[in-house]
Amino acid sequence: MERSILITGAGSGIGLATATLLKARGFTVYAGARKPEDLKRLEALGLIPLPLDVTRPEDLAQAQEAIPEALFGLVANAGLAPAGPLELVPPEVVEEGLRVNVLGTLRTVQAFLPHLRRGRGRIVLMGSVSGLLALPLMGPYAASKFALEALADALRVELAPFGVKVVLVEPGSVATPIWGRSLRWAEGYLLPPPPGTEGVYGAYLEAARRMAERNAKGGLPPERVAEAVLKALTHPRPRARYLVAHPARAREVRLLRLLPEALRDALILRVLRRLAH
Ligand SMILES: NC(=O)c1ccc[n+]([C@@H]2O[C@H](COP(=O)([O-])OP(=O)(O)OC[C@H]3O[C@@H](n4cnc5c(N)ncnc54)[C@H](OP(=O)(O)O)[C@@H]3O)[C@@H](O)[C@H]2O)c1
């Protein structure tokens, strides 16, 4: 039987790597993307391109019609990373992060649940380590990924009676275009800082730049996340969460979450200061 999967945000990064891997493993892959050039590239790779902005109900309705069969899996991957110190981030930017990462994901899940029920399929949500730890300068992004943790927990139990499993994949830093995009976006709204705060926020901007560079260069290859998605889709008894990070980073995240908050904050502040100077 044909095993069909829909992946959103498949035009680049983790989505593209996942779509490519799943196609190589024999799945029929519907690959959602927004840009015409991405859609063309996806088609050339043997994937079925779907014009799909997850915030647009009309795109979702067309995608529903384009996928006639039951779905084996939905990989809700589309996302962006609004960043910056919370005093300076315009609420509209935070809103955009929630609109795409949270509501866009929910809209996609709602649209394709009939297909997933028919196929007793699985939902893989693209969470993040930022859904486990809200680091400074990543507040707007973390707010969206914490919200996704909540959606995943509620959905997992709600959909259990239908045989539809819900798995959250939580990558650490992955080398994809998201960080460059996030930095360019933030540079548009972070300046100028309020009078008297330039020193602190100037240093924060420098820290954000270094963090973005470090993530873009030193992050895991997106293929590693693709492998975790494949496991989430095919393991007979998938875990609720797969944390995908360098082992040392994964240990750090687990440890930080266990520490008393005062100690955790002090450690994080120390790293922030080091990055800023
Ligand atoms: N890279 C990391 O370190 C990392 C870590 C943890 C989690 N993640 C998560 O992994 C997912 C993929 O990110 P990535 O790192 O692969 O970055 P990416 O290369 O920037 O991919 C994000 C994709 O989402 C698409 N997208 C954005 N807004 C959309 C919308 N409204 N509708 C449909 N598609 C939309 C983008 O399409 P356009 O090109 O058209 O904008 C892009 O193809 C995101 O959910 C991200 O939060 C990434």
The ligand as an SDF file (V2000), in Angstrom:
LIG
                    3D

 48 52  0  0  0  0  0  0  0  0999 V2000
   17.5090   25.1050   12.6530 N   0  0  0  0  0  0  0  0  0  0  0  0
   17.4070   24.8710   13.9450 C   0  0  0  0  0  0  0  0  0  0  0  0
   18.3900   25.0270   14.7000 O   0  0  0  0  0  0  0  0  0  0  0  0
   16.1110   24.4200   14.5400 C   0  0  0  0  0  0  0  0  0  0  0  0
   16.1110   23.9600   15.8730 C   0  0  0  0  0  0  0  0  0  0  0  0
   14.9240   23.5410   16.4450 C   0  0  0  0  0  0  0  0  0  0  0  0
   13.7500   23.5690   15.7100 C   0  0  0  0  0  0  0  0  0  0  0  0
   13.7620   24.0310   14.4280 N   0  0  0  0  0  0  0  0  0  0  0  0
   12.4820   24.0660   13.7120 C   0  0  0  0  0  0  0  0  0  0  0  0
   12.5820   23.3530   12.4960 O   0  0  0  0  0  0  0  0  0  0  0  0
   11.6040   23.8480   11.5800 C   0  0  0  0  0  0  0  0  0  0  0  0
   12.2770   24.0700   10.2390 C   0  0  0  0  0  0  0  0  0  0  0  0
   13.2340   25.1000   10.3610 O   0  0  0  0  0  0  0  0  0  0  0  0
   14.6470   25.0820    9.6210 P   0  0  0  0  0  0  0  0  0  0  0  0
   15.6650   25.1970   10.6480 O   0  0  0  0  0  0  0  0  0  0  0  0
   14.6930   23.9960    8.6420 O   0  0  0  0  0  0  0  0  0  0  0  0
   14.6210   26.5270    8.9140 O   0  0  0  0  0  0  0  0  0  0  0  0
   14.2740   26.9880    7.4430 P   0  0  0  0  0  0  0  0  0  0  0  0
   15.2380   26.4150    6.4730 O   0  0  0  0  0  0  0  0  0  0  0  0
   14.1290   28.4680    7.5190 O   0  0  0  0  0  0  0  0  0  0  0  0
   12.8680   26.2950    7.1720 O   0  0  0  0  0  0  0  0  0  0  0  0
   11.6560   26.8070    7.6190 C   0  0  0  0  0  0  0  0  0  0  0  0
   10.6510   26.5830    6.5170 C   0  0  0  0  0  0  0  0  0  0  0  0
    9.3710   26.9970    6.9890 O   0  0  0  0  0  0  0  0  0  0  0  0
    8.7660   27.7180    5.9480 C   0  0  0  0  0  0  0  0  0  0  0  0
    7.7490   28.6390    6.4230 N   0  0  0  0  0  0  0  0  0  0  0  0
    7.8860   29.7540    7.1720 C   0  0  0  0  0  0  0  0  0  0  0  0
    6.7020   30.3360    7.3580 N   0  0  0  0  0  0  0  0  0  0  0  0
    5.7950   29.5680    6.7050 C   0  0  0  0  0  0  0  0  0  0  0  0
    4.3930   29.6400    6.5080 C   0  0  0  0  0  0  0  0  0  0  0  0
    3.6470   30.6450    6.9970 N   0  0  0  0  0  0  0  0  0  0  0  0
    3.7910   28.6530    5.7970 N   0  0  0  0  0  0  0  0  0  0  0  0
    4.5030   27.6330    5.2720 C   0  0  0  0  0  0  0  0  0  0  0  0
    5.8340   27.5380    5.3810 N   0  0  0  0  0  0  0  0  0  0  0  0
    6.4530   28.4900    6.1020 C   0  0  0  0  0  0  0  0  0  0  0  0
    9.8880   28.4470    5.2530 C   0  0  0  0  0  0  0  0  0  0  0  0
    9.4590   28.7950    3.9480 O   0  0  0  0  0  0  0  0  0  0  0  0
    9.8910   30.1980    3.2500 P   0  0  0  0  0  0  0  0  0  0  0  0
   11.2880   29.9560    2.7310 O   0  0  0  0  0  0  0  0  0  0  0  0
    8.8740   30.3780    2.1910 O   0  0  0  0  0  0  0  0  0  0  0  0
    9.8570   31.2530    4.3090 O   0  0  0  0  0  0  0  0  0  0  0  0
   10.9860   27.4080    5.2760 C   0  0  0  0  0  0  0  0  0  0  0  0
   10.9540   26.5570    4.1520 O   0  0  0  0  0  0  0  0  0  0  0  0
   11.0220   25.1060   12.2160 C   0  0  0  0  0  0  0  0  0  0  0  0
    9.7840   24.7860   12.8060 O   0  0  0  0  0  0  0  0  0  0  0  0
   12.0390   25.4540   13.2820 C   0  0  0  0  0  0  0  0  0  0  0  0
   11.4800   26.1730   14.3460 O   0  0  0  0  0  0  0  0  0  0  0  0
   14.9130   24.4600   13.8180 C   0  0  0  0  0  0  0  0  0  0  0  0
  1  2  1  0
  2  3  2  0
  2  4  1  0
  4  5  1  0
  4 48  2  0
  5  6  2  0
  6  7  1  0
  7  8  2  0
  8  9  1  0
  8 48  1  0
  9 10  1  0
  9 46  1  0
 10 11  1  0
 11 12  1  0
 11 44  1  0
 12 13  1  0
 13 14  1  0
 14 15  2  0
 14 16  1  0
 14 17  1  0
 17 18  1  0
 18 19  2  0
 18 20  1  0
 18 21  1  0
 21 22  1  0
 22 23  1  0
 23 24  1  0
 23 42  1  0
 24 25  1  0
 25 26  1  0
 25 36  1  0
 26 27  1  0
 26 35  1  0
 27 28  2  0
 28 29  1  0
 29 30  1  0
 29 35  2  0
 30 31  1  0
 30 32  2  0
 32 33  1  0
 33 34  2  0
 34 35  1  0
 36 37  1  0
 36 42  1  0
 37 38  1  0
 38 39  2  0
 38 40  1  0
 38 41  1  0
 42 43  1  0
 44 45  1  0
 44 46  1  0
 46 47  1  0
M  CHG  2   8   1  16  -1
M  END
$$$$
